[in-house]
């Protein structure tokens, strides 16, 4: 009996030890969970460009089927109604990329890390950026069209407004080529919103939301003059670099094109360049119709420039034509909102 009492005492002692050990483990776990809950993580990025890059990396390749490409283009242009059978799988395959792009448009900053002193040698990642960014914007616009076809008007509006913000972010602080691409991204969203309003598919709250975004845009949609100013300013810096270099030919060869005549440029060459580009910039500040006439009158000046200077100047006529498209599309949308 004495032995049994000792055994019971030992069992009770062990059970008590187990209880205390269990209590200790639970306390440690609770403490560690609390520590994890209170851990300080690095702040999430405010830079939309990082998330845009991630969205672009997430994209699947464009369809190479001619029929699918035609259906995609016709749906974007409003020439055909939404086809779930023909286009649904394309959107499903890119759902994650579209979602990341839409989230990126809500961030307050967008810095693509562009090297303005090397603008004349556009690196391959930048080329990939604006080629794939445009396709991603098209997919997002189609996403809105799909949502509207399903009667989900708020999701459609959210997508199209995100597309507008994406175009602004791509163009902000960039050169002419990026603004031209951004314009091709902007237009489908403006057209889709105009069509939805004309068909009575948006309620008053949604219309006010659209108005708040679109009214904040420049009349011609994007900062065309700002892009031109960056283009010609960096162009002049490049010309000055050529003029003062001991080996200007080597600098030009970085562009990947044959060295033209007129290297290095003279001070007079640079002055003539400056006069033309500033006159063209002043023209682009005018409404597109007036700018068209002014730019036509300036053509003798650009033709009088050397080959080096001409190679550095984007076509202001092309920019002005694109401006006119954006101006018309935005104006039509604002008129639809006012009715």
C-alpha positions as CSV (number, residue, x, y, z in Angstrom):
1,X,0.0,0.0,0.0
2,X,2.8,2.3,0.8
3,X,4.3,1.5,-2.6
4,X,1.0,2.3,-4.3
5,X,0.8,5.6,-2.4
6,X,4.3,6.5,-3.6
7,X,3.3,5.6,-7.2
8,X,0.1,7.8,-6.9
9,X,2.1,10.7,-5.5
10,X,4.6,10.3,-8.3
11,X,1.8,10.2,-11.0
12,X,0.2,13.3,-9.4
13,X,3.6,15.0,-9.4
14,X,4.2,14.2,-13.0
15,X,0.7,15.3,-14.0
16,X,1.3,18.5,-12.1
17,X,4.6,18.9,-14.0
18,X,2.9,18.2,-17.3
19,X,0.3,20.8,-16.5
20,X,2.9,23.4,-15.6
21,X,4.9,22.5,-18.7
22,X,1.8,22.8,-20.9
23,X,0.9,26.1,-19.3
24,X,4.5,27.4,-19.9
25,X,4.4,26.3,-23.6
26,X,1.0,28.0,-24.1
27,X,2.3,31.1,-22.5
28,X,5.4,31.1,-24.7
29,X,3.2,30.5,-27.8
30,X,0.9,33.3,-26.9
31,X,3.8,35.6,-26.3
32,X,5.4,34.7,-29.6
33,X,2.0,35.2,-31.4
34,X,1.7,38.6,-29.8
35,X,5.3,39.4,-30.8
36,X,4.5,38.5,-34.4
37,X,1.3,40.5,-34.3
38,X,3.3,43.5,-33.2
39,X,6.2,43.0,-35.6
40,X,7.0,46.1,-37.7
41,X,7.2,45.3,-41.4
42,X,8.8,47.6,-43.9
43,X,6.3,50.1,-45.3
44,X,4.5,49.0,-48.4
45,X,5.6,50.7,-51.6
46,X,4.0,54.0,-52.7
47,X,5.5,53.7,-56.1
48,X,3.0,52.4,-58.7
49,X,5.8,51.7,-61.2
50,X,7.0,48.7,-59.1
51,X,3.6,47.1,-59.2
52,X,3.1,47.9,-62.9
53,X,6.4,46.1,-63.6
54,X,5.1,43.1,-61.6
55,X,1.9,43.1,-63.5
56,X,3.7,43.3,-66.8
57,X,5.9,40.3,-65.8
58,X,2.7,38.4,-64.8
59,X,1.2,38.8,-68.3
60,X,0.8,35.9,-70.7
61,X,1.8,36.3,-74.3
62,X,-0.6,37.9,-76.7
63,X,-2.7,35.5,-78.7
64,X,-1.2,34.6,-82.1
65,X,-4.5,33.5,-83.5
66,X,-5.6,35.9,-86.2
67,X,-9.3,35.4,-85.4
68,X,-8.7,36.1,-81.7
69,X,-6.7,39.2,-82.4
70,X,-9.4,40.5,-84.7
71,X,-12.1,39.8,-82.1
72,X,-10.0,41.6,-79.5
73,X,-9.5,44.7,-81.7
74,X,-13.2,44.9,-82.7
75,X,-14.3,44.6,-79.1
76,X,-12.0,47.4,-78.1
77,X,-13.0,49.6,-80.9
78,X,-16.7,49.1,-80.2
79,X,-17.3,47.4,-83.6
80,X,-18.4,44.1,-82.0
81,X,-20.1,43.1,-78.8
82,X,-18.4,41.1,-76.1
83,X,-17.7,37.5,-77.0
84,X,-17.1,35.3,-73.9
85,X,-16.3,32.4,-76.0
86,X,-13.8,34.2,-78.2
87,X,-12.1,36.4,-75.5
88,X,-13.0,35.2,-72.1
89,X,-10.0,32.8,-71.9
90,X,-7.6,35.6,-72.8
91,X,-8.8,37.6,-69.8
92,X,-8.8,34.6,-67.5
93,X,-5.2,33.9,-68.3
94,X,-4.2,37.4,-67.4
95,X,-6.5,38.0,-64.4
96,X,-3.6,38.3,-61.9
97,X,-1.8,40.8,-64.1
98,X,-4.9,42.9,-64.6
99,X,-5.6,42.9,-60.9
100,X,-2.1,44.1,-60.0
101,X,-2.3,46.8,-62.6
102,X,-5.6,48.1,-61.2
103,X,-4.1,48.1,-57.6
104,X,-1.1,50.0,-58.9
105,X,-3.3,52.8,-60.2
106,X,-4.4,53.5,-56.6
107,X,-0.9,54.3,-55.4
108,X,0.1,57.9,-55.0
109,X,3.4,58.0,-56.8
110,X,4.9,56.6,-60.0
111,X,8.6,56.8,-60.7
112,X,9.8,54.6,-63.6
113,X,13.5,55.4,-62.9
114,X,14.1,56.9,-66.3
115,X,17.6,58.1,-67.1
116,X,17.1,61.4,-68.9
117,X,20.8,61.7,-69.8
118,X,20.6,58.5,-71.7
119,X,17.2,59.0,-73.4
120,X,18.8,58.7,-76.9
121,X,19.7,55.1,-76.2
122,X,16.4,53.6,-75.0
123,X,17.3,50.4,-73.0
124,X,15.5,47.2,-73.9
125,X,13.5,47.0,-70.7
126,X,12.0,50.4,-71.5
127,X,11.0,49.2,-75.0
128,X,9.5,46.1,-73.4
129,X,7.7,48.4,-71.0
130,X,5.7,50.5,-73.4
131,X,5.0,47.6,-75.8
132,X,3.6,45.3,-73.0
133,X,2.0,48.2,-71.1
134,X,-0.2,49.0,-74.0
135,X,-1.3,45.4,-74.3
136,X,-2.0,45.2,-70.5
137,X,-4.1,48.4,-70.8
138,X,-6.1,46.8,-73.7
139,X,-6.7,43.7,-71.5
140,X,-7.9,45.9,-68.7
141,X,-10.3,47.8,-71.1
142,X,-11.6,44.5,-72.3
143,X,-12.1,43.5,-68.6
144,X,-14.4,46.5,-68.3
145,X,-16.3,45.6,-71.4
146,X,-16.7,42.1,-70.1
147,X,-18.0,43.3,-66.8
148,X,-20.5,45.7,-68.4
149,X,-21.8,42.8,-70.7
150,X,-22.5,40.9,-67.5
151,X,-24.4,43.9,-66.0
152,X,-21.6,44.6,-63.4
153,X,-21.4,48.3,-64.2
154,X,-19.4,49.4,-61.1
155,X,-16.7,46.9,-61.9
156,X,-16.6,48.2,-65.5
157,X,-16.3,51.8,-64.4
158,X,-13.6,50.9,-61.9
159,X,-11.6,49.2,-64.7
160,X,-11.9,52.0,-67.2
161,X,-11.0,54.6,-64.6
162,X,-8.0,52.5,-63.7
163,X,-7.0,52.4,-67.4
164,X,-7.2,56.2,-67.5
165,X,-4.9,56.5,-64.5
166,X,-2.5,53.9,-65.9
167,X,-2.1,56.0,-69.1
168,X,-1.4,59.1,-67.0
169,X,1.3,57.2,-65.0
170,X,3.0,55.9,-68.1
171,X,3.2,59.3,-69.6
172,X,4.1,61.3,-66.5
173,X,7.5,62.9,-66.9
174,X,8.3,60.9,-70.0
175,X,9.4,61.6,-73.5
176,X,7.2,61.7,-76.7
177,X,7.2,58.0,-77.5
178,X,5.7,57.2,-74.1
179,X,3.0,59.8,-74.4
180,X,2.0,58.5,-77.8
181,X,1.7,55.0,-76.3
182,X,-0.1,56.3,-73.3
183,X,-2.6,58.0,-75.7
184,X,-3.4,54.6,-77.3
185,X,-4.0,53.3,-73.8
186,X,-6.2,56.2,-72.8
187,X,-8.6,56.3,-75.8
188,X,-10.4,52.9,-75.4
189,X,-11.3,53.8,-71.8
190,X,-12.7,57.2,-72.8
191,X,-14.7,55.7,-75.7
192,X,-16.0,52.8,-73.5
193,X,-17.2,55.3,-70.8
194,X,-18.9,57.5,-73.5
195,X,-20.7,54.5,-74.9
196,X,-21.9,53.3,-71.6
197,X,-23.2,56.7,-70.6
198,X,-25.0,57.1,-74.0
199,X,-26.7,53.7,-73.5
200,X,-27.8,54.7,-70.0
201,X,-25.7,52.0,-68.3
202,X,-24.3,54.2,-65.5
203,X,-26.1,55.6,-62.5
204,X,-25.7,59.1,-61.2
205,X,-23.1,58.1,-58.6
206,X,-21.0,56.4,-61.2
207,X,-21.3,59.4,-63.6
208,X,-20.0,61.7,-60.8
209,X,-17.1,59.4,-60.2
210,X,-16.3,59.4,-63.9
211,X,-16.6,63.2,-64.0
212,X,-14.2,63.6,-61.1
213,X,-11.5,61.7,-62.9
214,X,-12.0,62.9,-66.4
215,X,-12.5,66.6,-65.6
216,X,-9.1,66.5,-63.9
217,X,-7.4,65.5,-67.1
218,X,-5.9,68.1,-69.5
219,X,-8.3,69.0,-72.4
220,X,-6.2,66.9,-74.7
221,X,-5.8,64.0,-72.3
222,X,-2.1,64.0,-71.5
223,X,0.8,66.4,-70.9
224,X,1.9,66.6,-74.5
225,X,3.8,69.9,-74.1
226,X,5.6,68.6,-71.0
227,X,6.8,65.5,-72.9
228,X,8.0,67.7,-75.8
229,X,9.9,69.9,-73.4
230,X,11.7,66.9,-71.9
231,X,12.4,65.5,-75.3
232,X,14.0,68.7,-76.7
233,X,15.7,69.7,-73.5
234,X,17.5,66.4,-73.3
235,X,18.2,66.6,-77.0
236,X,20.0,69.9,-76.5
237,X,22.0,68.5,-73.7
238,X,23.0,65.6,-75.9
239,X,24.1,68.0,-78.7
240,X,26.2,70.0,-76.2
241,X,27.8,66.8,-75.1
242,X,28.6,65.9,-78.7
243,X,30.0,69.4,-79.3
244,X,32.4,69.4,-76.3
245,X,33.5,65.7,-76.5
246,X,36.9,64.7,-77.8
247,X,35.3,61.6,-79.4
248,X,31.7,62.6,-80.4
249,X,31.4,59.7,-82.9
250,X,31.8,57.2,-80.1
251,X,29.0,58.9,-78.2
252,X,26.7,58.8,-81.2
253,X,27.5,55.1,-81.8
254,X,25.8,54.4,-78.4
255,X,22.5,55.1,-80.1
256,X,23.0,52.1,-82.3
257,X,22.8,54.0,-85.5
258,X,25.5,55.0,-88.1
259,X,27.3,58.3,-87.3
260,X,25.7,61.0,-89.6
261,X,27.4,64.0,-91.1
262,X,27.6,67.0,-88.9
263,X,29.3,65.5,-85.9
264,X,30.2,67.4,-83.8
265,X,27.5,70.1,-84.1
266,X,28.5,73.7,-84.0
267,X,27.2,76.3,-81.6
268,X,25.1,77.7,-84.5
269,X,23.7,74.2,-85.2
270,X,22.5,74.0,-81.6
271,X,21.1,77.5,-81.7
272,X,19.1,76.6,-84.9
273,X,17.8,73.5,-83.2
274,X,16.8,75.4,-80.1
275,X,14.9,78.0,-82.1
276,X,12.9,75.4,-84.0
277,X,12.0,73.1,-81.1
278,X,10.9,76.1,-79.0
279,X,8.7,77.4,-81.8
280,X,7.2,73.9,-82.2
281,X,6.6,73.7,-78.5
282,X,4.7,77.0,-78.6
283,X,2.6,75.6,-81.5
284,X,1.7,72.5,-79.4
285,X,0.4,74.7,-76.7
286,X,-2.3,75.9,-79.1
287,X,-5.5,73.9,-80.0
288,X,-4.7,71.1,-82.5
289,X,-6.2,72.8,-85.5
290,X,-4.3,76.0,-85.0
291,X,-1.2,74.0,-84.1
292,X,-1.4,72.1,-87.3
293,X,-1.1,75.3,-89.3
294,X,1.7,76.6,-87.2
295,X,3.7,73.4,-87.5
296,X,3.2,73.4,-91.3
297,X,4.6,76.9,-91.4
298,X,7.7,75.7,-89.4
299,X,8.6,72.9,-91.8
300,X,11.2,74.9,-93.7
301,X,13.0,75.5,-90.4
302,X,13.3,71.9,-89.5
303,X,14.4,71.0,-93.1
304,X,17.2,73.5,-92.8
305,X,18.6,71.7,-89.7
306,X,21.5,69.3,-90.0
307,X,21.0,65.5,-90.1
308,X,22.1,65.2,-86.4
309,X,19.6,67.7,-85.2
310,X,16.7,66.3,-87.3
311,X,17.4,62.8,-86.0
312,X,16.8,64.1,-82.4
313,X,13.4,65.7,-83.1
314,X,10.2,63.6,-82.8
315,X,7.5,64.5,-85.3
316,X,5.4,67.3,-83.8
317,X,2.8,66.7,-86.5
318,X,2.3,63.1,-85.2
319,X,2.0,64.3,-81.6
320,X,-0.5,67.0,-82.7
321,X,-2.7,64.4,-84.5
322,X,-2.7,62.2,-81.5
323,X,-3.6,65.2,-79.3
324,X,-6.6,65.9,-81.6
325,X,-7.8,62.3,-81.1
326,X,-7.6,62.6,-77.3
327,X,-9.2,66.1,-77.3
328,X,-12.1,64.8,-79.3
329,X,-12.6,61.6,-77.1
330,X,-12.4,63.6,-73.9
331,X,-14.8,66.3,-75.2
332,X,-17.3,63.7,-76.3
333,X,-17.2,62.0,-72.9
334,X,-17.7,65.3,-71.1
335,X,-20.6,66.2,-73.3
336,X,-22.2,62.8,-72.6
337,X,-21.8,63.4,-68.8
338,X,-23.4,66.8,-69.1
339,X,-26.7,65.5,-70.5
